[in-house]
Amino acid sequence: MYVFPEMIDMGLDEGQEWPNEIYKMVAQSILLCNPMITSRDDLTNGVQKVLLIPDDKIREITFADLPDYGFEQFVG
């Protein structure tokens, strides 16, 4: 399990950066301390899904919205 805020950066591809701090905060909220994230591949997959959320939705996204963006496996 990934528990420290800094660990979320392990989900970025080499050379990839966060578009802004909001994306990073959303990824941390969804993926850190999540018992369904059991490998680095899970973490990377989740981070890449967060990065696909449109800019106009990222500030307003809720846990109820997550299945619309392919997060079923991460939120149970």
N, C-alpha and C positions, 0 to 999 in steps of 0.2 A: 504494500500500500504506500502511496505517496502522500506525505503529510506536511512537509514544509513548503511555504509559499514559493521559495526559490526553485523547487523541484519542477514546477510547471514548465519552466523553460526547456526541460528535457524532452518535451513533446514537440518542440519546433524542429523542423528539418534543418539540416546544416545550412547556415547563411540566412535563414529565415528570421524575421523579426516580427514583433507584435505591431499591428497597424496603429494601435493606441492602447493606453492603459486600461480602458474599459474591456477590451477583448481579454486581456490577461486576467482581470478581476472575475469576469464571467467564467473563464476556464478554471480558475482556482476554486470558485464556488461549486462548480459541477463536479470536478475531477479529483480534487484533493480530499483525502479522508473518505473516499468513496470505496466501499468494500468490493464493488464490481470492477474496479481498476486493479488488476492483479499483475500486470506486466507493463513494460515500457511500450510495447506495441499498443496496448489499450490506451495508455496515456497519449501517445502520438496520434492515434486514431481520434481520440476525443478532442485534442487540441486542434487538429485539422478540421474537424466538424465545426468547432467554435469559429474558426477563421472564415468559414463559409457563410456564417450568419450575415445578412446584409447590414450595412452601416446604419440604415434607418430603423433597424429592429433591435440592434444589440443593446441599446440603453433601456429598452422596455421589455426585454424578454423575461418570461417567467418559467418556472419549472413545468407548468402546464403546457407551455409552448414547445418544450424541448422535443417531443416526438415528431413535430413538424419538420425538424431539422436533423432527424436521424439519430436521436439520442436514446431510443428505447432501451438499448442494452445497458445504458449507464444509469438510468433512473428507475429501473425496475418495473 
